[in-house]
Amino acid sequence: MNDVLLSVQNLSLGFRGDGGFAHILDGANMTMRRGEIMGLVGESGCGKTTLASAILGVLPRTALQVRGGSINFDGTDMLVDTNAAEQESVRGRRVTFIPQDPFTSLNPVFTIGQQIEELMKWKSPRRAPGASRLPPIIALYPRARRKIDREKVMEMLNLVQLPSPDQLLKKYPHEVSGGQRQRLMIAMALLPEPDLIIADEPTTALDVTIQAQILGLLRNLATDRGVAVMLTTHDLGSAYEICDRITVMYAGQDVETAPVGEFFNRPTHPYTAKLLDSLPDGGGGMIGIPGELPSFYAPPPGCRFQTRCDRMTEACKTRPPSANAGPNHLVRCFHPLYPTTAPAEKESLA
């Protein structure tokens, strides 16, 4: 499909630890279209951040062991070794990142302006990939490009509604509020003019009022600029507010992908339904999910939700294939809550 920007297929990876090999991702799948906002949701520890980090290529190579699968970004398999210039043109440029905690994401000993200038020196869209192979300490930053980059920085700071950008650039990170720091993170993610932004729970450290402002800002920027956004979150309210589609992760496996309306009104996988039932209702009550996440060192075979599922049968000891539960609605379950049919073709994952 021509509008598919990112396709993660059957990705399996893990880490060596004191307890043996931890199977963190087990055949994870996800696709994203250009310009859409995809929510990646699930309990804490379900593999959301690991999947995002694998796409970004920021997991330590000494710890990461890929057991299979692919991460295809606009025709390039990001797990296959490519030349340095090609990697540089994608990670940090075409794919950028908004961190979870804006309070620890900026260096406290440099001004905000110095840190943004360093970003633009290396990741400005006006810098040719691999243009300079000089050591970073003496790499050149031409005056003409510096001037244009400065203009773009001021334009972006105004776009994300930061007041007095000239004065802001002279400040240190501790001199601005949490909401302003997160707006800075969004601006810095947008400055390289990316095709995809990965936002790792970007509103967790903010109060409710600022959360709403940041979510609205992300939605508007995605709409106006055609940037795809992957929002990893455990907050289903945030996902409902801005996402086009939602992928549900459980213990390193994708279990359901659906348009946001279908996700909330017609959950088809038993885990999705239990996840929604665990939200507080109008009377302040909620229903927890019995049991715990399985051990990543010794996960059960097949569907990893089987140990907590009241529909579990012997068939669940093998991984369920993907099935259609409606238009653009996929589920992996032998005993779904609603009827499903086999996907007609692989591209239906999009």
C-alpha positions in Angstrom: 0.0 0.0 0.0 1.4 3.3 -1.1 0.5 5.2 2.1 2.2 2.8 4.5 5.1 4.6 6.1 6.2 2.1 8.8 5.7 -1.6 8.9 6.8 -3.8 11.8 6.4 -7.5 10.9 6.9 -10.5 13.3 9.5 -8.7 15.4 11.0 -10.8 18.1 13.7 -9.6 20.4 15.0 -9.7 24.0 17.8 -9.2 26.4 20.3 -11.4 28.3 19.8 -11.0 32.0 20.7 -12.6 35.3 17.6 -14.8 35.0 18.5 -16.0 31.4 17.1 -14.7 28.2 14.1 -12.3 28.5 11.7 -12.7 25.5 10.4 -9.1 25.5 8.8 -8.9 22.0 7.3 -12.0 20.5 6.3 -11.6 16.9 5.1 -8.0 17.3 3.3 -6.4 14.3 2.2 -2.9 13.5 1.8 -0.6 10.5 1.4 3.2 10.2 0.2 5.3 7.4 1.6 8.7 6.5 0.0 11.4 8.5 -1.9 9.2 11.0 -1.7 9.1 14.7 -1.3 5.5 16.0 -1.8 4.8 19.7 0.3 2.0 21.2 -1.5 1.0 24.4 -1.3 -1.7 27.1 -0.3 -2.3 30.7 3.1 -1.1 32.0 5.7 -3.6 30.9 3.9 -4.8 27.8 6.7 -3.8 25.4 5.5 -0.5 24.1 8.7 1.4 24.9 10.9 -1.5 23.7 9.1 -1.5 20.4 9.5 2.2 20.0 13.2 2.1 21.0 13.8 -0.7 18.4 12.3 1.5 15.7 14.5 4.4 16.8 17.6 2.1 17.0 18.4 3.3 20.6 18.5 0.0 22.4 22.1 -1.0 23.4 23.5 -3.4 20.9 25.2 -5.4 23.7 21.8 -6.1 25.3 19.6 -6.4 22.3 19.2 -9.7 20.5 16.9 -9.8 17.5 15.4 -13.2 16.9 13.5 -12.4 13.8 11.2 -10.0 11.9 11.6 -6.7 10.2 11.2 -2.9 10.7 10.5 -1.4 7.3 10.5 2.4 7.2 9.5 3.8 3.8 11.2 0.9 1.9 14.3 0.6 4.2 14.6 -2.3 6.6 16.0 -0.7 9.7 17.3 -3.9 11.1 19.6 -4.6 8.1 23.0 -2.9 8.3 23.1 0.1 6.0 25.7 2.7 5.5 26.2 5.5 8.0 24.8 8.2 5.8 21.6 6.3 5.2 21.1 5.7 8.9 21.8 9.4 9.6 19.2 10.4 7.1 16.5 8.4 8.9 17.1 8.3 12.6 17.0 11.7 14.2 15.8 13.3 10.9 12.9 11.4 9.2 12.1 9.7 12.5 12.3 11.8 15.7 11.4 11.3 19.4 9.5 13.1 22.1 10.6 11.7 25.5 8.4 10.8 28.4 10.0 13.1 31.0 10.7 16.7 29.9 12.5 17.4 33.3 15.4 15.1 32.5 15.6 15.4 28.8 17.5 18.7 28.6 21.1 19.2 29.8 21.0 21.5 32.9 24.4 23.1 32.3 23.7 24.5 28.8 21.1 27.1 27.8 18.1 26.0 25.8 19.4 28.0 22.8 22.8 26.1 22.9 21.0 22.8 22.9 18.7 23.6 20.0 21.6 25.0 18.0 23.5 21.7 18.5 20.5 19.8 17.3 20.2 21.9 14.2 24.0 21.7 13.5 23.6 17.9 13.0 20.0 17.3 12.1 18.8 20.3 10.2 17.1 19.3 7.0 19.4 21.8 5.3 22.5 19.8 6.2 23.3 17.2 3.6 23.7 13.7 5.2 27.3 12.8 5.7 28.4 16.3 4.6 31.1 16.5 7.2 33.2 13.7 8.6 35.2 15.9 10.8 35.3 15.1 14.6 32.2 16.7 16.3 34.4 19.2 18.2 35.6 20.9 15.0 32.8 20.1 12.6 31.7 23.2 10.6 28.4 25.0 10.9 28.3 27.4 8.0 27.1 30.9 8.8 24.5 31.0 6.1 22.9 27.8 7.2 23.1 28.8 10.9 21.1 32.0 10.0 18.4 30.1 8.2 18.2 27.5 10.9 17.8 30.2 13.5 14.8 31.6 11.6 13.2 28.2 11.5 13.8 27.7 15.2 12.0 31.0 16.0 9.2 30.0 13.7 8.8 26.6 15.4 8.8 28.0 18.9 6.0 30.4 18.0 4.2 27.5 16.4 4.2 25.5 19.6 2.9 28.5 21.4 6.0 29.4 23.5 6.1 33.1 24.5 9.1 35.4 23.9 11.3 32.8 22.1 14.2 35.2 22.0 14.3 35.3 25.8 13.5 31.6 26.1 16.6 30.6 24.2 18.8 32.4 26.7 17.3 30.5 29.7 18.5 27.3 31.3 16.0 24.3 31.5 15.3 24.8 35.2 14.0 28.3 34.5 11.0 27.1 32.5 7.9 25.2 33.5 7.2 21.5 32.7 4.6 22.4 30.1 7.1 24.7 28.4 9.8 22.0 28.4 7.4 19.5 26.8 6.6 22.1 24.1 10.3 22.5 23.6 10.6 18.7 23.1 7.8 18.8 20.5 9.5 21.7 18.7 12.9 19.9 18.7 11.2 16.8 17.3 9.6 18.8 14.5 12.6 20.9 13.5 14.3 18.2 11.4 11.0 18.1 9.4 10.4 14.4 10.1 7.9 12.0 8.5 7.3 10.1 11.8 7.5 11.2 15.5 7.5 8.7 18.3 6.0 10.2 21.4 6.7 8.0 24.5 4.0 8.9 27.0 4.6 12.6 26.4 2.1 13.9 29.0 2.9 11.6 32.0 4.8 14.2 34.0 2.3 17.0 33.4 -0.8 18.1 35.1 -4.2 17.5 33.6 -4.7 20.9 32.1 -1.3 21.0 30.4 -1.9 17.4 29.2 -4.9 18.5 27.3 -3.0 21.4 25.7 -0.1 19.1 24.6 -2.4 16.5 23.1 -4.3 19.2 21.2 -1.0 20.6 19.9 0.1 17.2 18.7 -3.2 16.6 17.0 -3.1 20.0 15.2 0.6 19.6 14.1 -0.1 16.1 12.7 -3.1 17.4 10.8 -1.4 20.6 9.5 2.0 19.1 8.6 1.1 15.6 7.6 3.4 14.1 10.2 2.7 10.5 11.4 2.8 10.2 15.2 3.2 7.0 17.3 1.8 7.7 20.7 2.9 5.1 23.3 0.7 5.4 26.4 -1.1 3.6 29.1 -3.7 6.4 29.3 -6.6 5.3 27.2 -8.2 8.8 27.6 -5.3 10.3 25.8 -5.5 7.7 23.0 -9.2 8.5 22.6 -8.6 12.2 22.3 -6.1 12.2 19.4 -5.5 8.8 17.8 -6.8 7.6 14.5 -6.1 3.9 15.2 -5.0 1.9 18.3 -2.7 -1.1 18.6 -3.0 -3.1 21.8 0.1 -4.8 23.2 0.1 -7.5 25.8 3.4 -9.0 27.1 5.3 -8.3 23.9 2.6 -9.4 21.5 0.2 -7.4 19.4 -3.4 -8.6 20.1 -5.7 -6.1 18.4 -5.5 -3.1 16.0 -8.6 -1.1 15.4 -9.9 2.4 14.4 -10.4 4.4 17.6 -14.2 4.2 17.4 -14.2 0.4 16.9 -11.7 0.0 19.7 -13.8 1.7 22.3 -17.2 0.5 21.1 -16.5 -3.0 19.8 -13.4 -4.5 21.5 -12.9 -8.0 20.1 -10.0 -9.5 21.9 -10.7 -10.6 25.5 -7.7 -8.6 26.8 -8.9 -5.4 25.1 -12.3 -5.8 26.6 -10.9 -6.4 30.1 -8.5 -3.4 29.6 -11.5 -1.1 28.9 -13.5 -2.6 31.8 -10.6 -1.7 34.1 -11.2 2.0 33.5 -13.0 3.8 36.4 -16.7 4.2 35.7 -18.9 7.2 36.5 -19.5 5.9 40.1 -15.7 5.7 40.8 -15.6 1.9 40.6 -13.5 -0.2 38.3 -12.8 -3.9 37.5 -9.2 -5.1 37.7 -7.8 -7.8 35.5 -7.1 -11.0 37.6 -3.6 -12.4 37.6 -0.3 -10.9 36.5 1.8 -10.5 33.4 3.7 -13.7 32.6 7.4 -13.9 33.2 9.4 -12.8 30.1 12.1 -15.4 31.1 9.6 -18.3 30.8 6.5 -17.0 28.9 3.7 -19.4 28.0 3.6 -20.8 24.5 1.2 -19.2 22.0 -1.0 -16.4 23.2 0.6 -14.9 26.3 -2.8 -13.7 27.7 -3.9 -17.3 28.2 -2.9 -17.4 31.9 -5.5 -14.6 32.6 -8.2 -15.4 30.0 -11.5 -17.1 30.9 -11.8 -18.2 27.3 -8.5 -20.2 27.2 -8.5 -23.6 25.5 -5.8 -25.9 24.3 -5.7 -24.1 20.9 -4.4 -21.0 22.7 -1.0 -22.7 23.3 -0.2 -21.7 19.7 0.0 -18.1 18.5 -3.3 -17.1 16.9 -3.2 -15.8 13.3 -4.4 -12.3 12.5 -8.1 -12.1 11.6 -10.4 -9.4 10.3 -13.0 -8.2 12.8 -14.2 -5.3 10.5 -12.7 -2.6 8.2 -9.1 -2.0 9.3 -9.8 -4.0 12.4 -7.5 -6.9 13.2 -7.4 -9.3 16.1 -5.3 -12.3 17.1 -7.5 -14.6 19.1 -9.0 -18.1 18.7 -12.0 -17.1 20.7 -12.8 -13.5 19.9 -15.8 -11.7 21.3 -17.2 -11.0 17.9 -17.1 -13.0 14.6 -13.9 -12.7 12.5 -12.7 -13.8 9.1 -9.2 -14.5 7.8 -7.4 -11.5 6.2 -7.4 -11.6 2.4 -3.8 -10.5 2.1 -0.8 -9.4 4.2 -1.4 -5.7 3.3 -4.6 -5.8 5.2 -2.5 -5.3 8.4 -2.5 -1.6 7.3 
